[in-house]
Amino acid sequence: MKPFSSDGDLKVLDSINNIYSDFPSYGYRRIHSQLLRDGHNVGKKFVKKAMKYMGIEALYPKPKTTTSNKEHYKYEYLLKEFRDYAGRIVIEKTNQVWSTDITYIKLEKGFVYLAAIIDWHSKKILTWKLSNTMDISLVTSVLNEALSLYPKPEIFNTDQGSQYTSKAHVSILKKHNIKISMDGKGRATDNICIERFWRSIKYEEIYLNEYINIKSLKKAIEKYMNIYNQKRLHSAIGYKTPNEVYYQAINNLDSKGEKLLPEVS
């Protein structure tokens, strides 16, 4: 039986469509309130499910997370040398390439920003941070934390956002003798590793829930990050967890967690 197949359900869907046509900025709460005023006895969960079924969502101005500064130097994209015959980036070693980005998350009122650093090979999220503002301190704090917890990478890849081209961020990388790599302008696929992670966390956690404030969101993300690193299996790394692949590599362990013996020449 198809969802919303009864005559009553179809009338509500028609009403939702009419309300949305008049007020495209309305989310499910406002549409629910208008439905009640119009005499429809339905709950908020019904409206939310119906809007998802109809493929509609509130239209609101979305914040930009990448704003370039023309005066800042833009570094070359260094990951081209790791492309395979199909054009995919293949990183074969842990801590060879780290990647980072910022995404926004909508709360009940306003937006917050999530920055994270991922190890390209193991898919492990090394550090992350939520902030009300998308300033330089957001990206420098996650970078400094990652460098304090893990061995440094050979290459650090970002987009051309002004936070990443800033003197404060670049100087940290130069201080640690880390090669700086930046995506081509408008080429999100150059940073596909972190982009895929954003898709995972949004479809598996963020889009499925509501967050009243940054405190409740932080608690949910912390839980998700632990599951992602410790329990979530990834096909790209042989159906292992990111932690398994990462720590086996940096601790020189085999697939069973036993110490590998050094090669004898």
C-alpha positions as CSV (number, residue, x, y, z in Angstrom):
1,M,0.0,0.0,0.0
2,K,1.4,3.4,-1.0
3,P,1.8,6.1,1.7
4,F,-0.8,8.8,1.8
5,S,-3.2,6.8,-0.4
6,S,-6.5,7.6,1.4
7,D,-8.8,10.4,0.1
8,G,-8.2,12.3,3.4
9,D,-4.4,12.0,3.1
10,L,-4.5,13.2,-0.5
11,K,-6.6,16.3,0.5
12,V,-4.0,17.2,3.1
13,L,-1.1,16.8,0.6
14,D,-3.0,19.1,-1.8
15,S,-3.4,21.6,1.0
16,I,0.3,21.4,1.9
17,N,1.1,22.0,-1.7
18,N,-1.1,25.1,-1.8
19,I,0.4,26.5,1.4
20,Y,3.9,25.9,0.2
21,S,3.1,27.6,-3.1
22,D,2.0,30.7,-1.2
23,F,4.7,30.6,1.5
24,P,7.8,28.7,0.2
25,S,9.8,29.8,3.3
26,Y,7.5,27.8,5.6
27,G,8.9,24.8,7.3
28,Y,6.8,21.9,8.5
29,R,5.9,23.6,11.8
30,R,4.3,26.6,10.1
31,I,2.6,24.5,7.5
32,H,1.3,22.3,10.3
33,S,-0.1,25.4,12.1
34,Q,-1.7,26.6,8.9
35,L,-3.3,23.2,8.3
36,L,-4.8,23.2,11.8
37,R,-6.2,26.7,11.1
38,D,-7.7,25.3,7.8
39,G,-9.5,22.5,9.7
40,H,-7.1,19.6,9.1
41,N,-6.6,17.4,12.1
42,V,-3.0,16.2,11.5
43,G,0.2,16.0,13.6
44,K,3.6,17.5,13.0
45,K,5.2,14.1,12.2
46,F,2.6,13.6,9.4
47,V,3.4,17.0,7.9
48,K,7.2,16.4,8.1
49,K,6.8,12.9,6.5
50,A,4.5,14.3,3.8
51,M,6.9,17.2,2.9
52,K,9.7,14.7,2.5
53,Y,7.5,12.4,0.4
54,M,6.6,15.4,-1.8
55,G,10.2,16.5,-2.1
56,I,9.6,20.0,-0.7
57,E,11.5,21.9,2.0
58,A,11.6,25.5,3.3
59,L,13.5,27.8,1.1
60,Y,15.8,30.0,3.1
61,P,19.1,31.8,2.3
62,K,21.9,29.3,2.8
63,P,25.2,30.6,4.1
64,K,28.3,30.4,2.0
65,T,31.1,28.4,3.6
66,T,33.8,29.2,0.9
67,T,34.6,32.8,0.3
68,S,37.8,33.6,-1.4
69,N,40.1,36.5,-0.6
70,K,41.7,37.8,-3.8
71,E,44.7,39.1,-2.0
72,H,45.6,35.8,-0.5
73,Y,48.0,33.4,-2.3
74,K,46.4,30.2,-3.6
75,Y,48.4,27.0,-3.5
76,E,48.6,24.4,-6.2
77,Y,46.4,21.3,-6.0
78,L,48.9,18.5,-5.2
79,L,46.6,15.4,-5.3
80,K,46.6,15.2,-9.1
81,E,49.6,12.9,-8.9
82,F,47.5,10.4,-6.9
83,R,44.8,9.9,-9.6
84,D,44.3,6.4,-10.9
85,Y,43.4,5.5,-14.5
86,A,39.8,6.3,-13.8
87,G,40.6,9.7,-12.5
88,R,40.0,8.9,-8.8
89,I,42.3,10.0,-6.0
90,V,43.9,7.0,-4.4
91,I,45.9,7.6,-1.2
92,E,47.6,4.4,0.0
93,K,49.1,5.5,3.3
94,T,47.8,6.8,6.6
95,N,48.9,10.4,7.4
96,Q,49.9,10.9,3.8
97,V,47.0,13.4,3.1
98,W,44.7,15.1,5.5
99,S,41.7,17.0,4.2
100,T,39.5,19.6,5.8
101,D,36.3,21.6,5.2
102,I,33.5,23.6,6.8
103,T,29.8,22.9,6.4
104,Y,26.7,24.6,7.9
105,I,24.0,23.0,10.0
106,K,20.6,24.6,10.5
107,L,19.2,24.9,14.0
108,E,15.8,25.8,15.1
109,K,17.0,29.4,15.0
110,G,19.9,30.2,12.8
111,F,23.0,28.3,11.6
112,V,26.1,26.9,13.1
113,Y,29.3,25.7,11.4
114,L,31.0,22.4,11.6
115,A,34.7,22.0,10.7
116,A,36.5,18.7,10.6
117,I,39.8,17.1,9.5
118,I,39.8,13.7,7.9
119,D,42.7,11.3,7.2
120,W,42.1,10.6,3.5
121,H,43.4,7.0,3.5
122,S,41.7,5.6,6.7
123,K,38.6,7.9,6.5
124,K,39.1,8.6,10.2
125,I,37.8,12.0,11.5
126,L,40.8,13.3,13.5
127,T,39.3,16.4,15.0
128,W,36.1,18.5,14.7
129,K,34.6,21.6,16.1
130,L,31.3,23.5,16.1
131,S,31.1,27.2,16.1
132,N,28.5,30.0,15.8
133,T,30.9,31.9,13.6
134,M,32.9,30.8,10.5
135,D,36.1,32.6,11.4
136,I,39.8,31.8,11.2
137,S,39.9,30.5,14.8
138,L,37.5,27.7,13.8
139,V,39.9,26.2,11.3
140,T,43.2,26.9,13.2
141,S,41.8,25.3,16.4
142,V,40.9,22.0,14.7
143,L,44.3,22.0,12.9
144,N,46.3,22.6,16.1
145,E,44.3,20.0,17.9
146,A,44.9,17.4,15.2
147,L,48.6,18.1,15.1
148,S,48.8,17.8,18.9
149,L,47.1,14.4,18.9
150,Y,48.5,12.6,15.7
151,P,51.6,12.4,13.6
152,K,51.6,15.2,11.0
153,P,50.6,14.5,7.4
154,E,52.7,15.0,4.4
155,I,50.0,17.0,2.6
156,F,47.1,19.1,3.9
157,N,44.3,19.8,1.4
158,T,41.7,22.5,1.6
159,D,39.5,24.6,-0.6
160,Q,40.4,28.2,-1.4
161,G,38.3,29.7,1.4
162,S,39.8,32.8,3.0
163,Q,40.1,31.0,6.4
164,Y,42.4,28.4,4.8
165,T,44.5,30.9,2.7
166,S,44.9,33.2,5.8
167,K,48.4,33.8,7.2
168,A,47.4,32.3,10.5
169,H,46.4,28.9,9.0
170,V,49.1,28.8,6.4
171,S,51.8,29.6,9.0
172,I,50.8,26.6,11.1
173,L,51.3,24.2,8.1
174,K,54.6,25.8,7.2
175,K,55.9,25.6,10.8
176,H,55.3,21.8,10.6
177,N,56.8,21.5,7.1
178,I,53.5,20.2,5.7
179,K,52.9,20.6,2.0
180,I,49.9,22.8,1.3
181,S,47.4,21.7,-1.4
182,M,44.2,23.6,-2.4
183,D,41.3,22.6,-4.6
184,G,40.9,24.2,-8.0
185,K,38.3,27.0,-8.0
186,G,34.8,25.6,-8.0
187,R,36.0,22.0,-7.9
188,A,34.5,20.4,-4.8
189,T,35.4,17.0,-6.2
190,D,39.1,17.8,-5.6
191,N,38.2,17.4,-1.9
192,I,35.9,14.4,-2.4
193,C,37.0,12.6,0.8
194,I,35.6,15.2,3.2
195,E,32.6,15.9,0.9
196,R,31.6,12.2,1.2
197,F,31.8,12.4,4.9
198,W,29.5,15.5,5.0
199,R,27.0,13.5,3.0
200,S,27.3,10.6,5.5
201,I,26.8,12.6,8.6
202,K,23.9,14.6,7.1
203,Y,21.9,11.7,5.8
204,E,22.7,9.4,8.7
205,E,22.2,11.9,11.6
206,I,21.5,15.6,10.9
207,Y,18.6,15.3,8.4
208,L,16.9,12.7,10.5
209,N,16.7,14.8,13.7
210,E,16.0,18.3,15.0
211,Y,18.3,20.3,17.2
212,I,17.1,23.1,19.5
213,N,20.5,24.5,20.2
214,I,24.2,24.0,19.7
215,K,24.5,22.0,22.9
216,S,22.1,19.3,21.7
217,L,23.7,19.3,18.3
218,K,27.2,18.9,19.7
219,K,26.1,16.0,21.8
220,A,24.5,14.3,18.8
221,I,27.6,14.9,16.6
222,E,29.9,13.6,19.3
223,K,28.0,10.4,19.5
224,Y,27.9,10.1,15.7
225,M,31.7,10.7,15.4
226,N,32.4,7.9,17.9
227,I,30.2,5.4,16.0
228,Y,31.7,6.6,12.6
229,N,35.3,6.1,13.7
230,Q,34.9,3.0,15.9
231,K,32.0,1.0,14.5
232,R,31.0,2.1,11.0
233,L,32.4,-0.2,8.2
234,H,33.6,1.4,5.0
235,S,33.8,-0.5,1.7
236,A,36.6,1.8,0.5
237,I,38.9,0.4,3.3
238,G,37.9,-3.3,3.0
239,Y,34.9,-3.1,5.3
240,K,37.0,-2.1,8.3
241,T,36.4,0.9,10.6
242,P,38.5,4.1,10.3
243,N,40.1,3.5,13.7
244,E,41.2,0.0,12.8
245,V,42.9,1.1,9.6
246,Y,44.4,4.2,11.2
247,Y,45.8,2.7,14.3
248,Q,47.0,-0.4,12.6
249,A,49.1,1.8,10.4
250,I,50.6,4.2,12.9
251,N,51.2,1.4,15.5
252,N,52.7,-0.9,12.8
253,L,50.1,-3.6,13.5
254,D,48.7,-6.3,11.2
255,S,45.0,-6.9,10.5
256,K,44.7,-9.0,13.7
257,G,46.2,-6.2,15.8
258,E,49.5,-8.0,16.3
259,K,52.8,-6.1,16.1
260,L,54.6,-6.5,12.7
261,L,58.2,-7.5,12.8
262,P,60.7,-5.3,11.0
263,E,62.0,-6.6,7.7
264,V,65.4,-8.2,7.8
265,S,67.7,-7.1,5.1
